[in-house]
């Protein structure tokens, strides 16, 4: 039985389905603006990729928590 995700990652299946890209794609997009602030990254996903606020915020929260290099 699959383990149920919690927190922002619980949005990932619907993000992948709605926007047609794996989460790794969205993380790579954020790598291009990795030094931006949280809300700047959220705005980037919303304005440049048409992502809804909740989905963008969830991706950014996980991205920042992982402290990607």
C-alpha positions in Angstrom: 0.0 0.0 0.0 1.4 3.4 -1.0 2.2 5.9 1.8 0.1 9.0 1.7 2.0 12.2 1.3 1.4 15.1 3.8 2.0 18.8 3.7 2.8 20.6 0.5 3.8 17.4 -1.3 0.2 16.2 -1.1 -0.4 18.6 -4.0 2.2 17.0 -6.3 -0.1 14.5 -8.0 -2.6 17.1 -8.9 0.2 19.6 -10.0 1.7 17.0 -12.3 -1.7 16.1 -13.8 -2.9 19.7 -14.2 0.3 21.2 -15.7 1.6 18.1 -17.5 5.1 18.1 -16.1 6.8 16.1 -13.4 7.7 17.9 -10.2 11.4 17.6 -11.2 10.6 19.9 -14.1 9.2 22.6 -11.7 12.2 22.2 -9.4 14.5 22.8 -12.4 12.5 25.9 -13.3 13.0 27.2 -9.8 16.8 26.5 -10.1 16.9 29.3 -12.7 15.8 31.8 -10.0 17.2 30.0 -7.0 18.3 33.3 -5.3 14.9 34.9 -5.5 12.7 35.2 -2.4 9.9 32.9 -1.7 7.1 35.1 -3.0 9.2 36.0 -6.1 9.5 32.3 -6.9 5.7 31.8 -6.4 5.0 34.8 -8.7 7.4 33.4 -11.3 5.5 30.1 -11.4 2.2 31.9 -11.6 3.1 34.5 -14.2 5.5 32.6 -16.4 3.9 29.1 -16.2 0.2 29.8 -15.4 0.3 27.9 -12.1 -2.3 28.6 -9.5 -1.2 30.3 -6.2 -1.7 27.2 -4.0 0.2 24.9 -6.3 3.0 27.4 -6.9 3.3 27.9 -3.1 3.5 24.2 -2.5 6.2 23.7 -5.1 8.3 26.6 -3.7 7.9 25.4 -0.1 9.3 22.0 -0.9 12.0 23.5 -3.2 13.2 25.8 -0.4 12.9 23.1 2.3 15.2 20.9 0.2 17.7 23.8 0.0 18.7 22.9 -3.5 22.3 23.9 -4.4 
